[in-house]
Amino acid sequence: MADRFRITLGQLNPTVGDLAGNAALAARTWAEGKAANADLVALPEMFITGYNAQDLVMKRAFQLDVMTHIDQLAKDCADGPALAIGAPWAEGTELFNAYLILKNGRIANRTLKHNLPNETVFDEVRIFDSGPLGGPYAVGNTRVGSPICEDAWHPEVSETLAETGAEFLLVPNGSPYYRGKLDTRMNMMVARVVETGLPLIYLNMVGGQDDQVFDGASFALNPGGRLAMQMPAFDEMVHHVDLERGPDGWRVVQQPFASLPDAWEQDYRVMVQGLRDYMAKTGFRQVLLGLSGGIDSAIVATIAVDALGAENVRCVMLPSEYTSQSSLDDAEAVAKALGCRYDYVPIREGRQAITNTLAPLFEGRDADLTEENIQSRLRGLLLMAMSNKFGEMLLTTGNKSEVAVGYATIYGDMAGGYNPIKDLYKTRVFETCRWRNENHRDWMMGPAGAVIPDNIITKPPSAELREDQKDSDSLPDYPELDAILDILVDQDGSVADCVAAGFERDVAKKVEHLIYISEYKRFQSAPGPRLTKGAFWLDRRYPIVNRWRDPS
């Protein structure tokens, strides 16, 4: 029996639906493993289809196309190491989330996912059937157990594999990021190692898919839960891991650890990577956004330049008579610091034309929110016209605080294809700006240094849609608002919980009311990268028509 076993891990970035591209990526990784004398080349969960493919995998024509590519991949990778790859697997009327072992030109074995996640962004219960508890598969004379993603978050699958002869565990994952996920994931895997006494190799994919970003950070644990290998977060990498057999069984050979970023860097990387992959995978190359001189558009412009390069970002200032000189100066300063294109398109004339057009209908009525929203919607019209003309995707710039309480104008500043800060509360926007001014990484395409002027960070937030307007005129100050939103949205708490935390009941009720009546706006809003388990989209699904209010 061999005393050494080498696995080549593909911590890679597949694209949903790109079966040919994903298969080619798998074949290149297999070739690297073959050149390195690997016994097994491993790829993440559902790699051939990309993940999370949602209802696409239920389409029969898609399933047949998947199997065509898997069969060809098996033939292409016949002469060399086994190849483990995630794929949907249909048997009769049933459909499974499977891990296929390709060897000698055919599918030599398959593992079927048993525990199907049915929470947050996952709907696997409505898509897949639950596979039976099974045993390990053989690679040469070695028996490998592969709990698929969620299966490793529960003890029974790993315990069954250990009891039926698995010598170590290889866990393929499509595990998307949320804040704190790395620690939660590590704790779960340590528990499986302690329970089974087996080494465990955790393989996760990287890259963005719609609102989800997969963070990689693959690792290996030896018995006792001791870390033996740590791959970087978010980076694509093909990496070789060796196991050696001793008197007590297999052990992962110790390797130097990649350092993992802190929480602020993780969030920022997710926003950059989410935009970068959304653009690349949808075929867009350039973006534009309205640059107001405020903090939200400043951080979005910075994220865009870091993701795509300054040459692919257009910033547009669309001033009205209410736009302050400091906003004009601050917007131009951001664009210059980032090195991106800056266009100046005043809206006064267009706004006056719309006002004149509506004057006969609005005669005798006082000016109100209607006139403010006209400005926002005119800006949206002009930005969408530029998007159409130049082939540049429009980015929206509303933070999570505004998205939560509806302080964004539908068909106005909500217009656009992607929102990089959709899951970032306003208070975290401020701190993220400070973090980016003080930090630069090699994965950022923008310049180092203080790219966001301090005046933007310190001045009172304002939409500047009327004279002397401030956000605090109609909302609690952002630290208070965000703390209430965290309770009501992220923690799914009650008004009573807000009161217990020290907030006024009337303020909490107002915020709750604003959240519920804004659901229709969120239903039509652009996607954006998920940073928390309380993100607005798949994590939190509420009816648009809803008369219930917390009676507490």
N, C-alpha and C positions, 0 to 999 in steps of 0.2 A: 504494500500500500504506500502511496506517495506520502512523504512527510511534509510537503509544502504544497500549498494551493494558492494560485494567483487569480484574483478577480480584477477585471478592468471595469471601472465604474464610469458611466457616462452621465455626469451632472450637466444636462443639456437643455436646450430651449426649443421644443417642438412647436409647430404651428397648427392650430386646430384645422382639420380638414385637408391639410397639405400632405396627403398620404405618400406621394412620390418623394417629396422633400424630406419628410420624416424618415422614410425608408432609406433614402440615400445617406442621411445623417447616421442612422443606425449602422449601415454597411461600413461607413468610414470609421466609426468607433470600433466595430468588430475588427477591421483591418489593423487598427492600432493595437488592439488586444492580441491579435495573432502575432504581430511583429514583436510584442513583448512577452511572448510565450505564455499567455494567459490560459487558464483552464476554462474560465467563464467570463463572458462579457455581459454586463448587466445594464439595463436601461430602466427608467422609471415607469410607474403606473400609466397605463393607457398611452404609451409613448407614440404608437403608430398613428393614432387619431389626433393627438394633442389633447389637453385636458384644461378645463372642464368643457366637454363637447355637448353637454346637455342633451336635448332631444334629438340632435343630429344622429346619435348612435342608434336610435330606434328605427331609423329609415332603412328599409330592407336593401335598397340599392347601395346604400353606404356600407352596410355590413358585408355585402358580397364584394364590394371594391376593396374593403379592408382585407378580406381573406385572399384576394388575388395578390395584393402586395405582400402579405405575410408569406404566402406560398413561394413567391419569387424571391423574397428575402432569404428564406430557408435554403433555397437552391444556390443563391449567390454566396451564402456563408456556410457552405457544406464542408469545406476542407479546412478545418481549424477548430478553434474553441467553440463551445456551446454559446448560444446567444439567448439571453433572457429578455423578453420585451412585453410590455403591457399592451393589451388589445381587448376589444369587445369580442365575445365568443357566443355564437348562437347555436343552440341545440333544440331542434324542433320549434316549439313556441316560446322557449325560454331564452333569455339573453343574460349573459354574465359579464362581470368585470373580471378579466382573466389575466394571468401571467403565463406566457407561453415560453417553453424551452425549445429552441430550434437547434437540431443537431443532425449531422449527416444528411442534410437536404430535406428534412421533414420536421413536423412538430412532434417532438419526442415526448413531451409531457405538458401538462397544463395544471395550473392552480387556479381555483375559482374563489373570488372574494366572498366571505361569509357574512361579515358585519357591514351593513350598508349605511353610510351616514345619511341622516335625514334631518339636518338642522343647518342653520346659517345659510351658506351658499350652496349646500348640497341637497339634491333631490334624488339620490340614488335608489330609494325604495320604489319610486314610480318609474324608474328607467330599467333597473336591473333586477334579476332574481337572485336570491341568496344561494350561494354555493354550499355544499356540504362541508363539514369539518373533514379535512383530508390529511394525508401524510406528506413526507418529504419527497423530493425528486432526486434522482441520481445524476451526478456529473462525474464520470469515471467511477472511481470506487468511493466517492464522497457523497453523503446524503445531506441535501440542503433544504431547509424549510423557508418558505417565503410567505409570511403573513402580509397581505396587501393593504398598505396604508391603514385604514380604520381597524383592520384586524389586529394590528399591533397595539391599538389603544385599549384592547380588551384582553383578558388573560387566557381565555379558553382556547383560542386558535394556537397561540404559541405553546401552551402546555400540551395540547394534542400533538403538535409537531415534535416536541421533545420526547413525548411518550412513545411515538412511533418511529423514533430513530434518527431524527434530525441531529446533525453534528454542529451546525451553527445556523443562525438566522440571517437571511438577506431580505430586508424590508423595502420593497419598491413603493414610492410615494408620488402622489400629486398633491402636496400639502401647501396650500397658499398661506401667505403671510397675514398675520395680524400682530399688533403690538404685544410683546411678551410671549409670542408663540415659540421662540427658540428654547426658552427655559421650560415651558410646559411640555414641549415635545421631548426634550432630553429627560425630564423626570419620568415620563411615560415609558421611554425605552429602557431606562435604568431598572424600572419595575419589572419589565419583561425579562431582563437579564438575571435579576436576582431570583425571580420565580423559576426560571428554567435552568439556570446555571450554564447557559450557552453563550458564546460570543454572538454579537449582533452587529450587522452592518446596515446602516440606515441610508438609503439613497433617495434623494429628492431632486425634482426637476427645478429649473430656473426659468424666469421670463414672465412676461405679462400676457394675460388673456382677458380681454374686456376689463372688468373691474378687479380681477384677481392678479396678484403677482406672486410667483413661486420663488422662494428665497434660497433654494439649495441648502447650503450649510450641512451637507452630508457628513456622517461621522461613523465611527466604529467603537464599540464597547467590548471589553473583555469581561469574563466572569467577575462578579463583585461590583460591576458597574463602572470599572475603571476606563477612562477615555484613552483609546489607543490611536485614533486618527480623527482629525477635524479638517474638513475641506472649507474653503471660504464661502461666505454667503453671497448670493446673487451672481457670481461669476460662472460662466460656462467653463467646464473643465473635464478632461478625460484623465482619470487618475487610477493608478495601479495599487492594489492592496494585497499584501501577502498574509497568509495564515500558515503557521507551523504547528505540526502535531507533536505533542509531547506525552508524557505519562498520563496527564489529566485531560487529554483531548486537544482540540484545536484552540489556538490563541492567535489573535491578530498581532502581527509584528508592529511594534511601536514606531510611530512616525512623528516628525515635528508637527505641531498644531498650527493651522492658520489662525490668525487673530480675527475675532468677530467684532463688528461695529457696535457702538452703543445705540441706545434707543432712538436718539435724535438722528443719527446717521442712517439707521435702518429705515425710518420713516421717509427721510429725504430721498434715499436711494430708491425706495418703492415708487415715489412720485415721479422720479426721473425715468426709471426703468419702465413703469407703466405707460408713460407717454411715448417713450422711444419705441416700445414694441407695438403699441396700438397703431402708431404711424406706419412702422415697417410692415406690419402684418395686414394692414388695410390698404397699403399702396400709396399712402400720402408721404410726401417728402418735406413739405414746408407748412408752417403755421403762421397765423396772424392773431392778434388780440388787441382789444382796446386797452390802451395804457392811460390810466386816469390820473396818475400821480399819487394814488392811494397804495396801501400796503399789499392788498390782495393781488392786484394786477402786477405789482412789482415782483412778488415772489413767483407768480405764474410765468412772467417773462424770464426770470432767472432759471426756473426749472426747464423751460422750453429751450433756452440756450445751452444749458448743461446737457440736455437730452439730444439735441439735434445740431448744435453748432449755431453761432451767431448768423451765419450766412443764410440760414433756413428759417429765420424768425423775423417777422414784420410787426412792429409796434405802431399803433395808430392812436394819436391823441385827437379826440373829437370834442372840442370845448364848446360850451354854451356861455351865455352871459353870466352864469353862476359859477363858472370855473375860476378858481382863484389863481393869482399869479404864482403862488407857491406850488400849486399843483402842476401848472405848466412847466415851471422850472424843475420840479422833482421828476416828472415824467421824462423830460429830455435828459436829465442827469442819469437816470437808470438806463435808458437806451444807449447813451454814450458809453457808460461804464461797461455794459454788456457787449458793445460793438455791433449791435443789430440795427436793421433799417428802422428809421423813425419817420412816419408820415404825419402831417398836420392837416386835419380835415374839419374845419369849423362847421357846426350844425345850426348856427343862428338863422341863416337864411332859410334853410329847409324847415326849421321849426316854425318860423313865421308863416311860411306858406301853408303848413298844416293847420296852424291856428286860424288863418284867414279862411281856409276851406271849411272848417268846422264852426266858425263864428255864427252863421245863421242858426245852426242847430243848438248851440250852447248859449245863445243870447239870454241874458237875465240870470244866468247861473254863475256863482262864484268860482274862481279858480280853486282847484283842489288836487288830489292825488292824480287825477286824470292828466293834468298838464305835466306833472312830473314824469309820469309813465310815458307820455309822448316822447320826451327827450330820450329815455332809455330805449324805446322801441325804434326811434329814428336811428339811433346809433347801431342797433341790431340790424336794421335794414341796410345801412351803409356798409357795415362790416361783412354781412352776408353777400352783398354785391361784390365787394373786393374778393371774398373767398371764391365766388363763382368765376370772376374774371381772371384771377391769378392762379386758380387751382390750389389755393392754400387753405388748409383746414382751420376753422375758427375755434379758438379755445375760449371757454367760459372761465370766469374768475370768482365765482361765488364760494365763500368758505362754508364750512359745515354749520356754523352758527346761523348764517343767513339762510342757507338751504333749509334748516330745521324750522325756522319761524316764518318763512316766506318773504324775507326781506330781499327779494330779487324779483325782477320783472319778467314774467313769462312773455316770450316773443321779443324780449328786449335784451337785457344783459344776461339772460339765461340762454340766448341763442348760441348755438355752436355744437361741435362734435365731440368734445372731450373736456373734462374739468379736472385738472391735476390736483386741486386742493378740495375736492368735494367732501372728503372725510377728515378735514383738518379744521378744528375749532379755531375761532379768531385768536384766542389767547395763545394757541400753539403757532399760529401764523407769525405773531410777533417774535416768539422765541426761535422759530425756524429761520426767520430773516437774520436774527443775530448769530445763529449757529453758522449759517452759510457765509456771512461776512467774515467769520473767524476761521473757517475751515475750507480746505480744498482737497479733492481727491483725484486720482488719475482717471477715474471713470466720468468725471465732469468735463464737458467740452467747453464750458465757459471759463472766463478768466478768474484767477485767484484774487483775493482781496475783498474790500468792502464795496460790493457792487450795488448795494441798496443804501442810499443815503440815510443817515441817522434821523433826519427830519421826517422822513416817511414813516419811520418806526415810532417816533415819539408824538407826532401830532394827533389830535383827536380825530377818529374816523368820521368821514362824512361822504354821503352820496353826491353832494353838491348839486341838488336838483331844485333848490330854492335858496333864498338868502339866509346866511348864517345857520345852515342846517347841520345838525350833528346826529349820529346814530343814537346817542344817549337821550335825544329828545323823546323818543318813543319806545326805547328798549332799556332794560336794565343795563348797567355797565357790563362790559363783556366778561370780566371775571365772575360776576354773579350769574349772568345769563348762562355761561358755559358750565358752571357748576350745577345749575338746575337742569340743563340739557343732559349732562352726564348722568344724572339720576334718572330722568324720565326716558331718555333714549338708550344710552349705552348700558345702564343697569336695569332698564325696563321697570323702574320703580314707580312709586305713586306720589301724589301730592302730599300725602301724610309723611312720606319719606323726606320730601323737601323741607317740610315744616320741622321735622325732627332734626334735620341738618342745620337748622337755624334761619331758614328763609321765610319771608312773609307769605302767608297762605294766598293772599290776593295776587301777589307777583307770580307765584308758582302756577296758580290757576290760569292767569293770563298767558303764560308761556305754554302751558298744556293746550289751551285753546288754539293758540297760533300754530302749534305743531300739527294738530288735527286738521285745521282748515287749509293747511298748505299741502296736503297730500296730493292734490291734483297737479300742483306744480312739479313736485318731485317725480310724479308718474311720467311727466313729459321731459324731464331734465336729462342732460347729457351724462354718460357714464364717467366714472373717475376711479382712481385706484383706492382699493380698500385698505385702510390702516387699522381698523378696529373691528370687533365683532358686532358693533352697532352701526355699521355703515348703511347709508340709505340706498338700497336696491334689493339684493337677494337676502341680505341679513335681516331686513325689517320690512315686512309686507303687511300693510294696513289697507283697509278699504278706503276708497275716495269718499263715498257717501257714508257718513258715520256720525250719528247724533249722540253717542255715548260720551259722557265726561265723568271723570273720577269723582264720586260723591264724597270722598273722604275729606 
